[in-house]
């Protein structure tokens, strides 16, 4: 086995920050619930991001000799049917991510070019968003190498901008500024006159959980980190605390410059930066355009990357026979072109439907699509947690180099997070104040139709596979944990852990485990 440990803790730390932190999440949640979002951000990071990343790390450790992804993780304990369903959910969630991303591109472009928000009807926003997505799909299928550089530059500039904002807000407080909102602990309470009830607050928590997501892209680096398991756990905990502080402090300091009532989902970051620039005597017009440029570069980079990457990952993970060779066929750039254009066709109606009931402004539309994006984003991690719960119940004897605590602790974490996700998902799917027909058609109907179709399509694949080979069909739907490890079909006999083994193996134990398998 080759030594892949080539990433240092500092590099992993920066990768975690870049993958998870997005200043737009600070704005959205401040607009929704004010500075109350600050402590919730930090709690969500500690309660969700850190544990879930360590759950992913355990799945990676279980499948350490494969470039495993969501499909393989879930198949370990739940089998192929639910593995496909989870992988499909990740792709499905990405569709709603596009819908929340595309309209905001227009907002950022307007501020960069004109220095102000451009008023547009929701239907016009949908038409322009479709055009942008068409161009993004075409460009991404060509495999342009500069896309990664643009994304990296945009995310870096966004983090730098957030840090500059935090330093500026603290300096303003010491400089005697009168905060626009109450920045004390009392100001973090839910305002009974704000129109935000407990149910709406639960729905907003889905936004915050989505904001601290990204563990799926981080846990896979367990096998690449210098220092092994202990260094990984230590780095993830430190990174999680740093992300929680960035989000919490950033949200809290929003109240220094702007009143929650005076900002919206579209203009929040620009109004805030304009007030900050005015306090320090900087030209607000220039600052607005610079912020617009940074946000536009980061958003376009993310759009181009996520137009092709999820399609490529999804179709490369699942069994070839599910969709057929033509759909998954890669072009010279390594992109499944037909899959990408199928994705475009699916996104178009999802862009149009919310404009019919979103009110008369881009802010109304953004509220609908951001809410639905956050709700659906809870589905894949919830399924992974269910898979993890089954792993700790049925396959805890299977050896792996890393375990997230003892058996009962792992079970408890999984049960708690699944229960939390269930409540928050329902609250986000049925938001207060949204038209009932829009909720039933878009929120509920979208989930039921797409996910139901996915399960039916998989059953079609299994029927066809069973007609060819009953053994192959049975093997596809069965869990793989305990059946083989590192390519050896020993029925899990070599993977039995002794009761006295440590939860976190040291180097000698890892070497011994490898020698046994």
N, C-alpha and C positions, 0 to 999 in steps of 0.2 A: 504494500500500500504506500503510495507516494505521500510525502509530507507537504500538505497544502497550507500549513500555518504561516501565512505571509502578511496578515493584516495586524497592525499594532492597535493597542487600546485607544490611542488618540484618534487614529483614522476612523475606527468604528464609532467613536463618540461623535465625530463630525458627520458621519454618514447617517447616524440616527437622527441628529438634529435636522439635517437637510431633508430626510425622508418624511419626518413627522410634522415639523413646525410649519405653519402657514399663517401669516399675519391676517389673512382674510378671515380666518376663524375667530380671531380676537374681535374684529369689527362686527361680524354677524351676531355673536353671542352678547356683545355689549349692547347692540341695538335691541336684541330680544329681551334680555333680563337685567341689563345694567351691570354694575360691579358685583352683583351676586354670582356672576359667571366666574369671577376670579377664584374663590375657594373651591367651586365645583370643578374647575379645570384641574387644580392641583390634586384634589381627591380622586378624580377620574384617572389621572396619570398614575397615582400610587395604587389604586384599587384595580384598574383595568390594564393599562399599558404594560406595566412591569410584569404582572403575573402572566398576561397573555403572551408576551414575548418569551417568557421562560417556558410556557406550554409549547410554543412553536419550537423552541430549542430542544425540548425533549423529543418531539416528533422527528426533528432533524437527526438527533442522536440515534433514534431507533432505526432510521433509514440512512445511516451515515455513509454508506458506499454508493448511494445513488444521488443524482442531482434532483432531489425530491422537491415536490411542490405540493400544493393543496390537495391534488388528486391522490397522491401517494400517502400523504399524512392521514387523510380520512379513511382511505382504503385499508390502512393498517388495522383498524378496529371495527369499522362498519361495513367494509366491503365495497365493491365497485359501484353499486347502485347509488349509495349516498355519497360516494366520492365524486361521481359524475355530477350529482345534484349540487354539491358544494362548489365544485369548479364552475358549473354553470351559473350559480348564484354570484360568484365573483365577477364573471363577465356581465351578467345581468345588472348588477349594481353599477358597473362602469357605464352602462347606458344612461342611467340617471345622473351620473357624474358629468357626462357630456352636457346634459341639459342644464345643469347648474353652472357649467363653465362657459358655454357659448354666449349667453346674453351678457355676462360680465366682461367678455372681450370687447363688446361694443362700448360699454361704459368706460373702460380703461383707454380705449382708442380715442373716445371723445375728449377725455380729460388731457390726454397727451397732445392732441392736435389743437383743440380749441381752448383748453384750460377750464372747461366747464362741462356739466352733464348735458347731454343732448336728449331732449324729450321725444320719446317715440311710443307709438301704440304697440301693445303686445303682439298684434298680428305682424306688424312690420319687423319687430324684434325676431319673431319666429322665422320669417322669410330670410332675413339677413343671416341669422344663425345657421339656417340650412345651407346657405351659400358658403359660409365660412367652413362648415363641417365638410362640405363637398370638396373644397380646396384642400383642407387638412387631410382628408382621406386619400386624395390623389397624391399629395406630396409624401405622406407617410409610406405609401405602398412603393415608392421609389427608393426607399431606404437611404435617404439623405443622411450622411454621417454628421453633418453640422447640427442636427437636431439635438443630440446629446449635449453638445457644448453649450447651446442656447439654454437648455433646461438647467444645466449646472450653473451657468452664469446667473440666470434669473433667480434660482432658489438661493444662491449665495447672496445676491444683492438684497433679496427680501429679508434674510436673516440679519444682514448688516443694517438695513433700514430699521428693523424692529429694535435692535440694540441701540442705535442712535436715538430713536424715539424715547426709549426708556431712560437713557442718560439725560436727554433734553428735558423730559418731564420731571425727573428728580431735581435737576438744576433749577427748573422753574419753581418748584415747591420751595426750595431753599432761597430762591430769589424773591419770594414774597407774593407769588401769584395767588389770586383767589380762585380756588378750584370751581369749575363749572357745576360739578355735582359733589355731594358729600363723599369724601374719601375715607371717612372713619369706618370702623367696623359696623356701626349702626346703618351706614349707607348701603351695606351689602345685604340687608334684609329685603325680603320680597315686599314691594310696595303694594298695599291693598288697593290703591287708587290707580295702579298702572294698567289695569285690565288684564294682567297676567295671573291666572289662577294656578292652582296646584297641578291641574291636568296639563295646562300649557307649559308649565315648568318641566314636567316629566318629558314632554315632547322635545323641549329644548335640550334636555340632557342628552338626547340622541345626537344632536349636533355636536355637543362637546365630546362625546365618546368617539364620534367619527373624527373629530379634530385631533385626537390623540391616537388615532389608528396608525397602522403602518408596520405592525410587528411582523407581518407575513414576509416583508422584504428584509427584515433585520435578522430574524431568527435563523435564516439559512446560512449566516456567516459563522455559526458556531464552530464548524470544522476548519475555518480559515484563520481563526484568531490565534495569535501568539499567546501562550500562557494557558490555553485550553479552557476548560469549563469554568474554573474559578475566576479567571480573568474576564470571561464573557459575562458571568452573573454580576460581577462587580461593575463592569462597564455599563451594562444595561440599567442597573439600579441608579448609578450616577447620572446617566443620560436621561432616564425618566424623571428624576428630580429636577434636572436642568430644564427639561421641556416644560414640566409643570410650573416651574418658577417663571419661565419666559412667558407662558400663556397667562398665568395668574397676575404677575406684575404688569404685563402689557395691558391686560383688561382693566385692572385697577387704575392704572395711570391714564387710561382714556378719559376718566372723569376729571382730570386736571384741566384739560383744554376744552372739552365739549360736553354739553348737556345731552343725555341720552335721547331726549325728546327732539333734538335738532339734527339728528343724523339718521340715515337710512342704510339699507343693505348695499345700495349702489354707491352712495356718496360718502359713506362713513369715514373711510381712510383719508379722503381728500379734504373734507371739512376739518378733520382732526389735524392734519399736517398744515393746513392753512392757518389755523389758530396758533399752532406751535411756531410756525414761521413768523407770524405777526408779532408774537411775544418777543422773539429774539431779533426783530428788525430785519428779517430776511425777505426778499421779494416773493410774495405769495404766488404770483403767476408762474415764476420759474420753478419754485418748489412743487407746485401742482403738476406741472408738465414732467418734471423728473420722476415724481412718484408714479404718474401715469405710465411713463416709459418702463420703469422697473416692474410694475405690476403686469403690464402688457407682455413684456418679454417673458416673465415667469409663467404667465398663464398660457401664452401661445406655445412655449416650449413644452409645458405639461400636456397641452391638448394634442400636439403632434406625437409626443411619446405615447400617450395613452390611447391614441387612435389605432395604433398598430400593435403595441406590446401585449395588451390583454388578449387580443385575438390570437396572436402568435402563441402565447403561453397556453391559452385554453385549448386550441386545436392540436398543440403538440403534446399535451399531457394526456388527453383522453384517448381511448382506443380508436384506432384508425377507422374501424367499420361503422362507427356510430353515425357519422355524417357523410361518409364516402370520400374517395380519394380526391375528387375534383375540388371539393370545398376546402380541404386541408392542404392542397398542393401549394408549395412555396414557389415564389418567383425567384429571380436571380438575386434579389436583395434579401431573401429569406423571410418574406412576408406572405401570408396566405391571402392573396388578392381577392378571391371570391368571398372569403370570410369577412374581409374588411368592408366590401361593398354590401354584403348582407347586413352587416352592422349598421351601415349608413341608412339602408332602407328601413330598418327597425326603428332607428332613432327619429326619423322624420315625423311619424305620427305622435311619438312621445313628446316632441317639441311643440306640435300644433295643439294638442288637446288642452294643456293647461292655459293656453292663451284665451280659450273660450270662456273661462271662468275666473281669470286672474285679476279682474278689475281693469283699471285704465292706465297703469303705469308699470315701468320695468321693476319697480320695487315690489309691487304686488305679485308679479310673475316670479321674481327671485324668491320670495317667501314660500311660494308653493313648491318650486322645484328644489330649493335647499332642504325643505322639510322632508320631501319624498326621498331625496338622495340620502339623507341621514337615516331615515327609517329603514330603507332597503340595505344600507351599509351594515346594519346589525345582523343580518341573516347569515352571511358566511362565517363570521367569528363565532356566532352562536352554534352553528353546526360543527365547527372545529372543536368547540368546548364540549359538545355532546360526544363527539368522537373521543375526546380526551377522557371524559368520564367513563366511557365504556372501556377504554384502554386500561385505566386504573382498576376497574372492577374485574374484567375478564382476562386481561393480558398483563397484569402487573408482574408476573414471573419472568417476562421476556427481558433479557438483559439489555441495558443501554448505558452509555457512558455518563449520562446526565439524567437526573430525576428532579422534578420540581417538588421537593419535600417528600414526606412519607405518603403512604397510600391514602390514609384518611384525610391528610391535609390536601392532597391533590384533588380528591373527590369533593371536599368541602368548597374549595375555590371554584371548581367547575360548576357545582350546583348553584352557588351564590351568583356567579356571573350569568349563568343561563336564566335564572329567575329574574335578575335585574334587567337583562336584555328583553325578556318577554314583556314585562310591564312597560318599559320605555318604548318598545316597538309598537305596541298597541296605541300608546299615547301619541306617538309621532304619526302613525298611520291614520288616526282619527283626530286631527287637530281642531282646536276650537276656532270658530269663526269662518271655517271654510265651507263652501256650498256642499250640501249633502251629495248632490249628483256627481260633483267633481271628485269627492272622496271615494264614492262607490265605483265610479268608472275608472279613475286614474290611480288612486292609491290602492284600493282593494282589487279592482279588476285587473290592473297591470300586473300585480304580483301573482294573482291566481291564474291568469291566462298563461303568462310566460313560464312560471314554474311548473304548472300543471302540464303544459305542452312538453317541457323538458323531461318530466318523468315518463310521459307516454312515449316519447321518442326513444328513451332508453329501453323501455320494455319492448319496443319494436326491435331494437338491436339485439336484445337477449333472445327473443323468439327466433330471430334469424340465425343467431349463433348456435342456439340449441338444436336447430334443424341440421346443422352441420356437425356439431360435436356437443353432446350433453356434458361431457367432462369439462370442456373449455368454458361452457356457459356457467357451470357450477363454480369453477375456479374463479371466474370473473366477479361473481357476486359475493364470494367469501372473503373475510378479513385475511390479511397477509401476515399480521403479527403472530409470531410463534410458529408459522409454517416454514419460514426460511429466514436466515440472516446472513448477509454478505454472500448471497448466492448459493448457500448450502442448504439442501432440503433435508434437514435433520428433525423436522417436526417440532422444533423448538426445544429439543432436549438439551442442546448446548447453551440455550438461552435462559436457563433457570437460575434465578438469583438466590443465593443463600440468605436466610433470615438475618444473619449478622452483618451483611454487606452494608457499607456506608451509603448514605443517600447521595452524597457528592463524592464520586470516586477520585482518589488521587492518581498520580501518574502510574504507580506500580500496579494498581488495580486495573487501570485501563489497559496496560500492556498485557496483563494476565487475561483479561477478557478477550482481547484480540487474539491471543495465542490459542484460546479455547475454540474460537470460531475461525 
